[in-house]
Amino acid sequence: MSLRTILIHPDARLRKKCDLVKNFDLKLKNLTQDMLETMYDAPGIGLAAPQIGVMLQVFVMDCAIKDEEPNPLILINPSILWHSEETSIHSEGCLSIPEQYEEVTRPKSVKISFQNVMGVVNEISFEGIEATCAQHEIDHLNGKLFIDYLSSLKKKMITDKMKKLKRELARK
């Protein structure tokens, strides 16, 4: 396993729709393990493959609270089957938009179809922060970022901050 570099917004790869996974092989399993290691190291509760420059429909998440047993999940080729009419508001951040947090409204509950690393189709339901996290990561697979839910002014301000951060990191 190895840590992967997380892309910082703006990066064109973060705006592309990802391809379906067709090969459920050792390469995929290694990718998902690298993604989990990278997510935990960051630290974060979710990471989508395009955030590390891999344009496949894969994301990992673990919303276990600190001091709880880790509960890593790997979702491949996910799709939302159902979402609640009831919404919730969570302060969202993103590993590709470091240290920026804004409130985003999303459905409170979702039911998702996905494949595991063996290619077996499963369904899972999420509520609360897990539902928010899963929707956030599925957005990544479709080239959408949480800042797209914000006003154009807030979106521009955050994008400008990220451009400045990237310039500073490039100088190091």
C-alpha positions in Angstrom: 0.0 0.0 0.0 1.1 3.5 -0.6 -0.1 7.1 0.0 -1.3 8.9 -3.1 -1.1 12.6 -3.9 -4.5 14.3 -3.5 -5.3 16.8 -6.3 -6.1 20.3 -5.3 -8.9 22.3 -6.9 -8.8 23.8 -9.6 -7.7 20.7 -11.5 -9.4 19.7 -14.7 -9.5 16.0 -13.6 -11.8 16.9 -10.7 -14.4 18.2 -13.3 -14.5 15.0 -15.4 -17.1 12.2 -15.3 -15.4 9.0 -14.3 -15.5 5.7 -16.2 -17.2 2.6 -14.9 -14.9 0.0 -13.4 -14.9 -3.1 -15.7 -11.9 -5.0 -14.3 -12.2 -6.4 -10.8 -8.6 -7.4 -10.3 -5.7 -7.1 -8.0 -4.9 -3.6 -9.5 -8.4 -2.4 -8.3 -7.9 -4.0 -4.9 -4.5 -2.3 -4.5 -6.1 1.0 -5.6 -8.8 0.8 -3.0 -6.3 0.0 -0.3 -4.1 3.0 -1.3 -7.2 5.2 -1.3 -8.1 4.1 2.3 -4.6 4.7 3.5 -4.5 8.1 1.8 -7.9 9.0 3.2 -7.0 8.0 6.8 -3.6 9.8 6.5 -5.2 13.1 5.2 -7.3 12.7 7.5 -10.7 12.6 5.9 -14.0 10.6 6.0 -14.2 10.0 2.2 -12.0 9.9 -0.9 -13.0 9.5 -4.5 -10.6 8.1 -7.2 -10.6 11.3 -9.3 -9.1 13.1 -6.3 -6.0 11.1 -6.8 -6.1 11.4 -10.6 -7.7 8.0 -11.3 -10.7 8.4 -13.5 -12.8 5.5 -12.3 -16.1 5.2 -10.4 -14.6 4.2 -7.0 -14.8 5.8 -3.6 -13.9 4.9 -0.1 -15.4 6.3 3.1 -15.3 5.8 6.9 -17.6 7.9 9.0 -16.7 6.2 12.3 -16.4 8.6 15.1 -13.0 9.0 16.8 -12.3 6.2 19.2 -14.8 4.0 17.5 -13.8 0.9 15.6 -13.0 1.9 12.0 -15.7 1.0 9.5 -14.1 1.4 6.0 -16.4 1.1 3.0 -15.5 0.6 -0.6 -18.1 1.5 -3.2 -17.5 0.8 -6.9 -19.8 2.0 -9.7 -22.2 3.5 -7.2 -25.6 4.9 -8.1 -28.3 6.4 -5.9 -31.4 4.3 -6.2 -33.5 6.5 -3.8 -33.2 9.6 -1.7 -35.4 11.1 0.9 -37.5 14.2 0.4 -36.3 15.3 3.9 -33.0 17.2 3.8 -30.2 17.9 6.2 -27.5 20.6 6.4 -23.9 19.6 7.1 -20.8 21.7 7.1 -18.8 20.0 4.3 -15.2 20.1 3.5 -13.1 18.3 0.9 -9.6 16.9 0.8 -9.2 18.6 -2.6 -10.3 21.9 -1.2 -8.3 21.9 2.1 -9.4 23.9 5.1 -12.6 25.3 3.5 -15.9 24.4 5.0 -19.4 25.5 4.0 -22.9 24.3 4.8 -24.5 22.2 2.1 -28.1 20.9 2.0 -28.6 17.4 0.7 -31.1 14.6 1.1 -31.0 13.2 4.7 -31.2 9.5 3.6 -30.1 7.6 0.5 -30.1 4.1 -0.8 -27.2 3.2 -3.1 -26.4 0.3 -5.4 -22.7 -0.5 -5.8 -20.2 -3.2 -6.5 -17.6 -4.5 -4.1 -14.0 -5.2 -5.0 -15.0 -8.6 -6.3 -17.7 -7.1 -8.6 -20.6 -8.4 -6.5 -23.6 -6.0 -6.6 -24.8 -4.7 -3.2 -27.2 -2.1 -1.8 -26.7 0.0 1.2 -28.7 2.7 3.0 -27.2 5.7 4.7 -28.6 8.5 6.9 -27.1 11.7 8.3 -23.4 12.3 7.9 -22.9 9.0 6.1 -25.6 10.0 3.5 -23.9 13.4 3.1 -20.5 11.8 2.7 -21.7 9.2 0.1 -23.5 11.9 -1.9 -20.4 14.1 -1.8 -18.2 11.3 -3.1 -20.7 10.3 -5.8 -20.6 14.0 -6.9 -16.8 13.7 -7.3 -17.4 10.7 -9.7 -19.6 13.0 -11.8 -17.2 16.0 -11.9 -19.1 18.0 -9.3 -17.6 19.6 -6.1 -19.4 20.7 -2.9 -18.6 24.3 -3.8 -21.0 24.0 -6.8 -23.8 24.1 -4.3 -22.7 27.6 -3.1 -23.3 31.0 -4.4 -21.1 32.1 -7.3 -19.4 34.6 -5.1 -18.5 32.1 -2.4 -17.4 29.6 -5.1 -15.1 32.2 -6.7 -13.7 33.2 -3.3 -12.8 29.6 -2.4 -11.4 28.9 -5.9 -9.2 31.9 -5.6 -7.9 30.7 -2.2 -7.1 27.3 -3.7 -5.3 28.9 -6.7 -3.2 30.9 -4.1 -2.5 27.7 -2.1 -1.4 25.9 -5.2 1.0 28.7 -6.1 2.4 28.6 -2.5 2.8 24.8 -2.6 4.6 25.0 -6.0 7.2 27.3 -4.5 8.1 24.8 -1.8 
